[in-house]
Amino acid sequence: RYCASTSSDRTVKVWDAFKAKEGHSLARRPVAVLEGHSSYVTHCCFNPYGDTLASSAGDNAVILWSMETMKKTATYEACMAPVMQSSWSADGTMIISVSHDGWFRLWRVLDRVTLKE
């Protein structure tokens, strides 16, 4: 239902893909602007179910967002360098983040435990 874009203005914009497909005039405006990062946002991706969005940024963090409430649900302090990308496991139970300095972390979403660095 949603698609998302990242920005150097420290936000993630969430768009309604159905309205865009139908050519609706509201598709020109995001349904939500997610604010929570303190630096430029480098990447975002939805979990396999589409109900949670992960965003990574130059503030060395990965933030999870609920697509139901459009609110922040968790923050992962990832590394000592900007997080360039994050990705979900196929079952949505883990996130991997990769930072600018080449380090990666594998997180278990349920309890925010780092499984591998």
C-alpha positions in Angstrom: 0.0 0.0 0.0 2.8 2.4 0.8 6.1 3.5 -0.7 8.7 5.6 1.0 11.5 8.0 0.2 14.5 9.2 2.2 16.0 12.7 2.3 18.9 14.9 3.3 16.4 16.9 5.4 16.5 14.1 8.0 13.0 12.8 7.1 11.3 9.8 5.5 8.3 10.6 3.4 5.6 7.9 3.1 3.4 7.9 0.0 0.1 6.1 -0.7 0.9 3.9 -3.7 -2.8 3.1 -4.4 -3.7 6.8 -4.9 -0.6 7.3 -7.1 -1.7 4.4 -9.3 -5.2 5.8 -9.6 -3.8 9.3 -10.5 -5.4 10.8 -7.4 -4.4 14.4 -6.8 -3.5 13.6 -3.1 -0.7 11.3 -4.4 1.4 14.5 -4.9 1.6 14.9 -1.1 3.0 12.3 1.3 0.6 10.7 3.8 3.3 11.1 6.5 6.6 12.7 7.1 8.5 10.7 9.6 10.9 12.7 11.8 13.4 11.1 14.2 16.8 11.0 12.7 19.4 13.7 13.5 21.2 13.5 10.2 20.5 12.7 6.5 18.5 9.5 5.9 20.3 7.1 3.6 17.9 4.2 3.1 14.6 2.8 4.0 12.9 -0.6 3.5 9.6 -2.2 4.5 9.5 -5.5 6.4 8.0 -8.4 4.4 4.5 -7.7 5.8 4.6 -4.0 4.9 3.6 -2.9 8.4 7.0 -1.7 9.6 9.5 0.5 7.9 13.2 0.6 8.8 15.2 3.7 8.0 19.0 4.1 8.3 20.9 7.4 8.5 24.0 9.4 9.0 23.3 9.6 12.7 24.6 6.0 13.0 21.1 4.7 13.8 18.3 2.5 12.3 14.8 3.5 13.3 11.7 1.3 13.0 8.4 2.9 12.2 4.8 1.6 12.5 2.9 2.0 9.3 -0.4 1.8 11.2 0.4 4.8 13.5 3.3 6.4 11.5 5.2 6.6 14.8 8.7 5.5 15.8 8.6 2.1 17.6 12.4 1.3 18.1 15.8 2.8 17.6 18.9 0.8 17.1 22.3 2.5 17.7 24.1 0.7 14.9 27.7 1.7 14.6 30.3 4.4 14.9 29.8 5.5 11.4 26.8 6.5 9.2 24.5 3.6 8.4 24.3 3.3 4.6 21.7 0.6 4.3 19.5 -1.8 6.3 17.5 -4.8 5.1 15.0 -7.3 6.6 15.3 -11.0 6.8 12.7 -12.9 4.7 10.7 -13.7 7.8 10.9 -10.2 9.2 12.5 -11.3 12.5 15.9 -9.7 11.9 17.5 -6.6 10.4 21.0 -6.2 9.1 22.6 -2.8 9.0 25.8 -1.8 7.1 27.7 1.3 8.0 30.0 3.5 6.0 33.1 2.0 7.6 32.2 -1.5 6.5 30.9 -2.8 9.8 27.6 -4.6 9.9 25.2 -5.7 12.6 22.5 -8.3 12.6 19.7 -7.5 15.0 16.8 -9.6 16.3 13.7 -7.3 16.1 11.7 -8.8 18.9 14.1 -7.9 21.7 16.6 -5.7 19.9 19.5 -8.1 20.6 22.6 -7.9 18.5 23.2 -11.3 17.0 26.4 -10.6 15.1 28.8 -7.7 14.5 
